[in-house]
Amino acid sequence: MPKAYVFTRYGGPETEAFVDLDRPVPGPGQLLVAVRAAGVNPVDWKLRAGYRRPGDTGERVFPAVLGSEVAGVVEETGEGVTGFAPGDEVFGTAVTGGYAEYALLTTGFAARKPAALSFAEAATLPVAAATAYDGVHQLALPAGATLLITGAGGGVGVAAVQIARALGVRVVGVASEGKKELLESLGAIHVPSRPDWDERARAAAPDGVDGVYDLVGGEVLHRAAVLPADRSKLITAAAPADEVESLGGARVARVRESSVLEAVAALVVRGDLDPHITRVFPLEQAGEALRTVEDGHAQGKIVIEFGAAI
């Protein structure tokens, strides 16, 4: 039976386990994919800990497979599927969890993997890169404008820096000292995440900040909110909608469509977006892969691979 890495209840790493699961059966509009690579993200352990995404309804069924972004090969298509066929190399968001040998994708948020993209690269795009893309395009800043990104050293932040820079936007990135070299290599102005980060950000952008993409939330969001002259140019992926709306801003509006996946993949192929994969783990070390992200030690993206060469 296919193997999967799951959590059996809400809690910490002690809830995680390998199990054998029946191969999923694709329903209408779904693809059954033999997974070649799965991305690892902070939201994976947060969901295990009990976090609920905005709009989540109903109770989770355990055991629940960890992970949500995958790349692989179509094995079977569900009723009504057009545009995809067995043998196609695809990537997208897994309906049934991503740390598994087989996963289900919906055709509405799946895309063909370009030949120039590895499975590992494609598996990093549906969550972090797509969230970054949605946010940068939601702000719609013109070339030459200045964007402040808090939490710029994380997966979403690193992608947002690159996407904004490709559009000609000047970027000031707030992140730890350890991310300075990385952010500067991407063309961002690094501001260390010290207690006086907002004053340093003002000094780095003497002509003002035109937009803020917050990836931290809490006090950082509140301090960042006063920086742009136009509060409608304040967005967050790290705080509830009511909190950011009280500050005059908005949540990142996710566009969960195949066109977004195709757009971020095209950015990688053109060289405008580097997923920055720093470690690849086999499925047997899925727990270690998740610990690397959960402990905050990850530099760049972490990927789990499944047997086939990537």
Salt bridges, closest charged atoms under 4 A:
GLU16 OE2 - ARG48 NH1 2.80
GLU16 OE2 - ARG291 NH2 2.63
ASP20 OD1 - LYS3 NZ 3.37
GLU69 OE2 - LYS301 NZ 3.00
GLU75 OE1 - ARG23 NH1 3.65
GLU76 OE1 - ARG23 NH2 3.51
ASP88 OD2 - ARG112 NH2 3.54
GLU89 OE1 - LYS113 NZ 3.20
ASP134 OD2 - ARG254 NE 2.76
GLU177 OE2 - ARG194 NH2 2.47
GLU184 OE2 - LYS180 NZ 2.96
ASP196 OD1 - ARG200 NE 3.11
ASP198 OD1 - ARG223 NH2 2.74
GLU199 OE2 - ARG202 NH1 2.99
GLU219 OE2 - ARG223 NH1 3.35
GLU243 OE2 - HIS222 NE2 2.88
ASP272 OD2 - ARG270 NE 3.36
ASP274 OD2 - HIS276 NE2 3.82
GLU288 OE2 - ARG279 NH2 3.83
GLU294 OE2 - ARG48 NH2 2.72
GLU294 OE1 - ARG291 NH2 2.90
